[in-house]
Amino acid sequence: MNRSLRHFLGLSTLVVGSLALSACAGMSERSKATAVGAAVGGVAGSVLTNGSPVGAVGGAVIGGVIGNDAKKK
């Protein structure tokens, strides 16, 4: 995958994550933490795997689980 496509995918993931988080006004703290974890994990997974969609999805899943687990009561 060329560099510009990886850059585009990384930015797209960041923008989509930001838009998703802007709709968090009525969410519980645990749900917000899950969403933030998924967004950060998706970006990190994409970056660490050089823009691989599988890496982005895997990172989002792992980040969401960690974010959800961090806010358990």
N, C-alpha and C positions, 0 to 999 in steps of 0.2 A: 504494500500500500504506500502510495507516495506521501510526501510530507504535508502537502497542502490538504489532502483528504483527511489525514489524521488530525490536523489542526482544526479543520472544519467539524469533524466528529466530536472532538473534545469541547469546542466552543458550543456546539449544538447541545451536548449533554449538560453543560453548565447553564445554558439559557433555559432549557426545558426544566431543569431542576429548580432554577430560580422562580420560574413562572408557577411551578407546582407549589412551591413554598409560600408564594404570595397569597394563596388561597387557604392558608392555615389558620385564619382568624378564629374560627369556631371549633378548632380541634383541641383535644386534650393534650396535656404536656407529653404524654407517652406517644401519642400519634405524631406530634410534631417531631419528637426525637427520632422516631422511625423514619419519617420523611427526610429529615436532615441527614441521617445516617445513610439512607439509600442514595440520596443525591451526591453526597461526598464520596461514597463508595463507588458509585458509577463513574464519576470523574477519575478517581484514583485508579480504578480497574482499567479504564480506557488508556490512561497515561502509562501505566505500568506494562501494558501489553501492546504498546505502540498502536493504539486505535482499534484494537480488535473488538468487534461487537460482543463476542462471547466474554471477553474480559470486562467490558462495561457492565453487562448484565450480571455476571458473577460478582463483581464489586458492589453493585447495587443491592444484590440479595444479601451478601455478607454484611454490608453497611447497615441495611435495614434491620437485620437481626441484632446486630450490636446496639444500634440506637434504641430498639425496642427493649432489649434486655437492660440497658443502662437506666431506664426510667421505671423499672418494676418497683412496686411499693411493698 
